Amino acid sequence: MEGTHVQLEWPQRDVALVRLNRPERMNAFDTAMAQGLAACFEDLHRRTDLRAVVLCGAGERAFCTGADLKERATLDEQAWFAQHHVFQRMFRAVAETPVPVIAAVRGYCLAGGFEIALNCDFIVAAADARFGLPEVTRGIMPGGGATQILPRVVGEAWANRLIMTGEIIDVETARRIGLVTEVTEPERVVTRALELAAVIAANAPIAVRQVKQAVRASRSLGWEEGRRRELELYAACVPTDDRREGMRSFLERRRPVFRGR
């Protein structure tokens, strides 16, 4: 448990389940909740035994609907920027987690809540999931990474459409444009995300962490530089015990037992 509005559970010893727990506000985050989520993920960064994280929202109505506008409406410009500094810490804490983070989305996933999901590595969605970035309808724009991440996920045209219109799309549209990797029954979305997390956790942890670094590097590096970075990360896997265990288990026709070294 990380606090009233952010809960941390351990479904298995190397997989964390982080739950946004403010269902009465559709899991909208105020300053305190954003601080709690940032602190939770920053603590997870230091866990050498961690292999995957699932992030979900409490209740049936929403994953997260973004910043609490009732709180934001009381802020002057200076306080607004101070609060957004906290929000940036939260978004970065999710994005910079060294192991894969899976967003399990049920219900509404809007504005900054959508950006939290975009800062995860991929999204598993319930059949009732709805996605949108309505910031432009409130005189502001996305500030948690959507303008940079979304075009890479769904292409520039769809990113422009979603961000510029503020429209909310259903889960079938989200699947069609490549935003979500899988759609499940609403009551199974967290279970399914945890199943995928368990698959990841069974793989070689050093290799998985290196893969995440390589894929994230592709966002900012050119082709040649990106290939060089991939080879550097690849080379770091070669001298590991896990790589040797992978080869041995193949020859011995058994499942590998990876120890992260």
Contacts in CASP RR format, 6 or more apart in sequence:
PFRMAT RR
TARGET T0000
AUTHOR 0000-0000-0000
METHOD contacts of the structure
MODEL  1
MEGTHVQLEWPQRDVALVRLNRPERMNAFDTAMAQGLAACFEDLHRRTDL
RAVVLCGAGERAFCTGADLKERATLDEQAWFAQHHVFQRMFRAVAETPVP
VIAAVRGYCLAGGFEIALNCDFIVAAADARFGLPEVTRGIMPGGGATQIL
PRVVGEAWANRLIMTGEIIDVETARRIGLVTEVTEPERVVTRALELAAVI
AANAPIAVRQVKQAVRASRSLGWEEGRRRELELYAACVPTDDRREGMRSF
LERRRPVFRGR
1 7 0 8 1.000
1 8 0 8 1.000
2 8 0 8 1.000
2 18 0 8 1.000
2 36 0 8 1.000
2 39 0 8 1.000
2 40 0 8 1.000
2 43 0 8 1.000
3 36 0 8 1.000
4 21 0 8 1.000
5 20 0 8 1.000
5 21 0 8 1.000
5 22 0 8 1.000
5 29 0 8 1.000
5 32 0 8 1.000
5 33 0 8 1.000
5 36 0 8 1.000
6 18 0 8 1.000
6 19 0 8 1.000
6 20 0 8 1.000
6 21 0 8 1.000
6 33 0 8 1.000
6 36 0 8 1.000
6 37 0 8 1.000
6 40 0 8 1.000
7 18 0 8 1.000
7 19 0 8 1.000
7 21 0 8 1.000
7 58 0 8 1.000
8 16 0 8 1.000
8 17 0 8 1.000
8 18 0 8 1.000
8 19 0 8 1.000
8 40 0 8 1.000
9 16 0 8 1.000
9 17 0 8 1.000
9 18 0 8 1.000
9 19 0 8 1.000
10 16 0 8 1.000
10 17 0 8 1.000
11 17 0 8 1.000
11 54 0 8 1.000
11 194 0 8 1.000
12 198 0 8 1.000
12 201 0 8 1.000
13 49 0 8 1.000
14 49 0 8 1.000
14 50 0 8 1.000
14 51 0 8 1.000
14 52 0 8 1.000
14 201 0 8 1.000
15 50 0 8 1.000
15 51 0 8 1.000
15 52 0 8 1.000
15 53 0 8 1.000
15 54 0 8 1.000
15 194 0 8 1.000
15 197 0 8 1.000
15 198 0 8 1.000
15 201 0 8 1.000
16 44 0 8 1.000
16 47 0 8 1.000
16 50 0 8 1.000
16 52 0 8 1.000
16 53 0 8 1.000
16 54 0 8 1.000
17 53 0 8 1.000
17 54 0 8 1.000
17 56 0 8 1.000
17 190 0 8 1.000
17 194 0 8 1.000
18 37 0 8 1.000
18 40 0 8 1.000
18 41 0 8 1.000
18 44 0 8 1.000
18 53 0 8 1.000
18 54 0 8 1.000
18 55 0 8 1.000
18 56 0 8 1.000
19 55 0 8 1.000
19 56 0 8 1.000
19 57 0 8 1.000
19 58 0 8 1.000
20 27 0 8 1.000
20 29 0 8 1.000
20 33 0 8 1.000
20 37 0 8 1.000
20 55 0 8 1.000
20 56 0 8 1.000
20 57 0 8 1.000
20 58 0 8 1.000
20 63 0 8 1.000
20 64 0 8 1.000
21 27 0 8 1.000
21 57 0 8 1.000
21 58 0 8 1.000
22 28 0 8 1.000
22 29 0 8 1.000
22 33 0 8 1.000
22 58 0 8 1.000
23 57 0 8 1.000
23 58 0 8 1.000
23 59 0 8 1.000
23 61 0 8 1.000
23 62 0 8 1.000
25 65 0 8 1.000
25 68 0 8 1.000
26 61 0 8 1.000
26 62 0 8 1.000
26 64 0 8 1.000
26 65 0 8 1.000
26 108 0 8 1.000
27 57 0 8 1.000
27 58 0 8 1.000
27 59 0 8 1.000
27 62 0 8 1.000
27 63 0 8 1.000
27 64 0 8 1.000
27 65 0 8 1.000
27 113 0 8 1.000
28 64 0 8 1.000
28 65 0 8 1.000
28 66 0 8 1.000
28 67 0 8 1.000
28 68 0 8 1.000
28 69 0 8 1.000
29 37 0 8 1.000
29 64 0 8 1.000
29 66 0 8 1.000
29 67 0 8 1.000
29 68 0 8 1.000
29 87 0 8 1.000
29 90 0 8 1.000
29 112 0 8 1.000
29 113 0 8 1.000
30 67 0 8 1.000
30 68 0 8 1.000
30 71 0 8 1.000
31 71 0 8 1.000
31 83 0 8 1.000
31 86 0 8 1.000
33 68 0 8 1.000
34 83 0 8 1.000
34 86 0 8 1.000
34 87 0 8 1.000
34 89 0 8 1.000
34 90 0 8 1.000
35 86 0 8 1.000
35 89 0 8 1.000
35 90 0 8 1.000
36 90 0 8 1.000
37 90 0 8 1.000
37 93 0 8 1.000
37 94 0 8 1.000
37 116 0 8 1.000
38 86 0 8 1.000
38 89 0 8 1.000
38 90 0 8 1.000
38 92 0 8 1.000
38 93 0 8 1.000
39 93 0 8 1.000
40 93 0 8 1.000
41 53 0 8 1.000
41 90 0 8 1.000
41 93 0 8 1.000
41 94 0 8 1.000
41 97 0 8 1.000
42 93 0 8 1.000
44 50 0 8 1.000
44 53 0 8 1.000
44 97 0 8 1.000
45 93 0 8 1.000
45 96 0 8 1.000
45 97 0 8 1.000
45 98 0 8 1.000
50 99 0 8 1.000
51 99 0 8 1.000
51 197 0 8 1.000
51 200 0 8 1.000
51 201 0 8 1.000
51 205 0 8 1.000
51 208 0 8 1.000
52 99 0 8 1.000
52 100 0 8 1.000
52 101 0 8 1.000
52 102 0 8 1.000
52 197 0 8 1.000
52 198 0 8 1.000
52 200 0 8 1.000
52 201 0 8 1.000
53 97 0 8 1.000
53 99 0 8 1.000
53 100 0 8 1.000
53 101 0 8 1.000
53 102 0 8 1.000
53 197 0 8 1.000
54 101 0 8 1.000
54 102 0 8 1.000
54 104 0 8 1.000
54 190 0 8 1.000
54 193 0 8 1.000
54 194 0 8 1.000
54 197 0 8 1.000
55 94 0 8 1.000
55 101 0 8 1.000
55 102 0 8 1.000
55 103 0 8 1.000
55 104 0 8 1.000
55 116 0 8 1.000
55 117 0 8 1.000
55 120 0 8 1.000
56 63 0 8 1.000
56 103 0 8 1.000
56 104 0 8 1.000
56 105 0 8 1.000
56 106 0 8 1.000
56 189 0 8 1.000
56 190 0 8 1.000
56 193 0 8 1.000
57 63 0 8 1.000
57 64 0 8 1.000
57 104 0 8 1.000
57 106 0 8 1.000
59 106 0 8 1.000
60 106 0 8 1.000
60 107 0 8 1.000
60 186 0 8 1.000
61 107 0 8 1.000
61 108 0 8 1.000
62 106 0 8 1.000
62 107 0 8 1.000
62 108 0 8 1.000
62 109 0 8 1.000
62 110 0 8 1.000
63 103 0 8 1.000
63 104 0 8 1.000
63 105 0 8 1.000
63 106 0 8 1.000
63 107 0 8 1.000
63 108 0 8 1.000
63 109 0 8 1.000
63 113 0 8 1.000
63 117 0 8 1.000
63 129 0 8 1.000
64 109 0 8 1.000
64 110 0 8 1.000
64 112 0 8 1.000
64 113 0 8 1.000
64 114 0 8 1.000
64 116 0 8 1.000
64 117 0 8 1.000
65 108 0 8 1.000
65 109 0 8 1.000
65 110 0 8 1.000
65 111 0 8 1.000
65 113 0 8 1.000
66 110 0 8 1.000
66 111 0 8 1.000
66 112 0 8 1.000
66 113 0 8 1.000
66 114 0 8 1.000
66 115 0 8 1.000
66 116 0 8 1.000
67 87 0 8 1.000
67 111 0 8 1.000
67 112 0 8 1.000
69 138 0 8 1.000
72 80 0 8 1.000
72 83 0 8 1.000
75 83 0 8 1.000
84 143 0 8 1.000
87 112 0 8 1.000
87 143 0 8 1.000
87 144 0 8 1.000
88 144 0 8 1.000
90 116 0 8 1.000
91 115 0 8 1.000
91 116 0 8 1.000
91 119 0 8 1.000
91 144 0 8 1.000
91 145 0 8 1.000
92 119 0 8 1.000
94 101 0 8 1.000
94 116 0 8 1.000
94 119 0 8 1.000
94 120 0 8 1.000
95 119 0 8 1.000
98 209 0 8 1.000
98 212 0 8 1.000
98 213 0 8 1.000
99 200 0 8 1.000
99 205 0 8 1.000
99 208 0 8 1.000
99 209 0 8 1.000
99 212 0 8 1.000
100 121 0 8 1.000
100 122 0 8 1.000
100 197 0 8 1.000
100 200 0 8 1.000
100 208 0 8 1.000
100 212 0 8 1.000
101 119 0 8 1.000
101 120 0 8 1.000
101 121 0 8 1.000
102 120 0 8 1.000
102 121 0 8 1.000
102 122 0 8 1.000
102 123 0 8 1.000
102 124 0 8 1.000
102 193 0 8 1.000
102 196 0 8 1.000
102 197 0 8 1.000
103 109 0 8 1.000
103 116 0 8 1.000
103 117 0 8 1.000
103 120 0 8 1.000
103 122 0 8 1.000
103 123 0 8 1.000
103 124 0 8 1.000
103 193 0 8 1.000
104 124 0 8 1.000
104 126 0 8 1.000
104 189 0 8 1.000
104 190 0 8 1.000
104 192 0 8 1.000
104 193 0 8 1.000
105 117 0 8 1.000
105 123 0 8 1.000
105 124 0 8 1.000
105 125 0 8 1.000
105 126 0 8 1.000
105 129 0 8 1.000
105 131 0 8 1.000
105 180 0 8 1.000
105 189 0 8 1.000
106 125 0 8 1.000
106 126 0 8 1.000
106 128 0 8 1.000
106 129 0 8 1.000
106 186 0 8 1.000
106 189 0 8 1.000
106 190 0 8 1.000
107 126 0 8 1.000
107 128 0 8 1.000
107 129 0 8 1.000
107 130 0 8 1.000
107 186 0 8 1.000
108 129 0 8 1.000
108 130 0 8 1.000
108 168 0 8 1.000
109 117 0 8 1.000
109 125 0 8 1.000
109 129 0 8 1.000
109 130 0 8 1.000
109 131 0 8 1.000
109 132 0 8 1.000
110 130 0 8 1.000
110 131 0 8 1.000
110 132 0 8 1.000
110 133 0 8 1.000
110 134 0 8 1.000
110 168 0 8 1.000
111 132 0 8 1.000
111 133 0 8 1.000
111 134 0 8 1.000
111 135 0 8 1.000
111 142 0 8 1.000
112 133 0 8 1.000
112 142 0 8 1.000
112 143 0 8 1.000
112 144 0 8 1.000
112 146 0 8 1.000
114 131 0 8 1.000
114 132 0 8 1.000
114 133 0 8 1.000
114 146 0 8 1.000
115 133 0 8 1.000
115 142 0 8 1.000
115 143 0 8 1.000
115 144 0 8 1.000
115 145 0 8 1.000
115 146 0 8 1.000
115 149 0 8 1.000
117 123 0 8 1.000
118 145 0 8 1.000
118 146 0 8 1.000
118 149 0 8 1.000
118 150 0 8 1.000
118 153 0 8 1.000
119 144 0 8 1.000
119 145 0 8 1.000
119 149 0 8 1.000
121 212 0 8 1.000
122 180 0 8 1.000
122 181 0 8 1.000
123 179 0 8 1.000
123 180 0 8 1.000
123 181 0 8 1.000
124 180 0 8 1.000
124 181 0 8 1.000
124 182 0 8 1.000
124 184 0 8 1.000
124 189 0 8 1.000
124 192 0 8 1.000
124 193 0 8 1.000
124 196 0 8 1.000
125 171 0 8 1.000
125 174 0 8 1.000
125 175 0 8 1.000
125 180 0 8 1.000
125 182 0 8 1.000
125 183 0 8 1.000
125 184 0 8 1.000
125 189 0 8 1.000
126 171 0 8 1.000
126 183 0 8 1.000
126 184 0 8 1.000
126 185 0 8 1.000
126 186 0 8 1.000
126 188 0 8 1.000
126 189 0 8 1.000
127 171 0 8 1.000
127 183 0 8 1.000
127 184 0 8 1.000
127 185 0 8 1.000
127 186 0 8 1.000
128 171 0 8 1.000
128 186 0 8 1.000
129 170 0 8 1.000
129 171 0 8 1.000
129 174 0 8 1.000
129 180 0 8 1.000
129 183 0 8 1.000
129 189 0 8 1.000
130 168 0 8 1.000
130 169 0 8 1.000
130 170 0 8 1.000
130 171 0 8 1.000
131 162 0 8 1.000
131 168 0 8 1.000
131 169 0 8 1.000
131 171 0 8 1.000
131 174 0 8 1.000
131 179 0 8 1.000
132 162 0 8 1.000
132 166 0 8 1.000
132 167 0 8 1.000
132 168 0 8 1.000
132 169 0 8 1.000
133 142 0 8 1.000
133 146 0 8 1.000
133 150 0 8 1.000
133 162 0 8 1.000
133 163 0 8 1.000
133 166 0 8 1.000
134 166 0 8 1.000
134 168 0 8 1.000
135 141 0 8 1.000
135 142 0 8 1.000
135 143 0 8 1.000
135 163 0 8 1.000
135 166 0 8 1.000
136 163 0 8 1.000
136 164 0 8 1.000
136 165 0 8 1.000
136 166 0 8 1.000
137 166 0 8 1.000
141 147 0 8 1.000
141 163 0 8 1.000
142 163 0 8 1.000
146 159 0 8 1.000
146 163 0 8 1.000
147 159 0 8 1.000
147 163 0 8 1.000
148 219 0 8 1.000
149 219 0 8 1.000
150 158 0 8 1.000
150 159 0 8 1.000
150 162 0 8 1.000
150 163 0 8 1.000
151 159 0 8 1.000
151 160 0 8 1.000
152 219 0 8 1.000
153 159 0 8 1.000
153 178 0 8 1.000
153 179 0 8 1.000
154 162 0 8 1.000
154 177 0 8 1.000
154 178 0 8 1.000
154 179 0 8 1.000
155 177 0 8 1.000
158 177 0 8 1.000
161 167 0 8 1.000
162 169 0 8 1.000
171 180 0 8 1.000
171 183 0 8 1.000
172 183 0 8 1.000
174 180 0 8 1.000
175 183 0 8 1.000
182 192 0 8 1.000
184 192 0 8 1.000
200 208 0 8 1.000
202 258 0 8 1.000
203 258 0 8 1.000
204 237 0 8 1.000
204 240 0 8 1.000
204 242 0 8 1.000
204 243 0 8 1.000
204 245 0 8 1.000
204 246 0 8 1.000
204 256 0 8 1.000
204 258 0 8 1.000
204 260 0 8 1.000
205 242 0 8 1.000
205 258 0 8 1.000
205 260 0 8 1.000
206 236 0 8 1.000
206 237 0 8 1.000
206 240 0 8 1.000
206 242 0 8 1.000
206 260 0 8 1.000
206 261 0 8 1.000
207 237 0 8 1.000
207 240 0 8 1.000
207 242 0 8 1.000
207 243 0 8 1.000
210 233 0 8 1.000
210 234 0 8 1.000
210 236 0 8 1.000
210 237 0 8 1.000
211 233 0 8 1.000
213 229 0 8 1.000
213 233 0 8 1.000
214 226 0 8 1.000
214 229 0 8 1.000
214 230 0 8 1.000
214 233 0 8 1.000
217 226 0 8 1.000
217 229 0 8 1.000
217 230 0 8 1.000
218 226 0 8 1.000
221 229 0 8 1.000
237 243 0 8 1.000
240 260 0 8 1.000
240 261 0 8 1.000
241 259 0 8 1.000
241 260 0 8 1.000
241 261 0 8 1.000
242 256 0 8 1.000
242 258 0 8 1.000
242 259 0 8 1.000
242 260 0 8 1.000
242 261 0 8 1.000
245 256 0 8 1.000
245 257 0 8 1.000
245 258 0 8 1.000
245 259 0 8 1.000
246 256 0 8 1.000
246 258 0 8 1.000
248 256 0 8 1.000
249 255 0 8 1.000
249 256 0 8 1.000
249 257 0 8 1.000
250 256 0 8 1.000
END
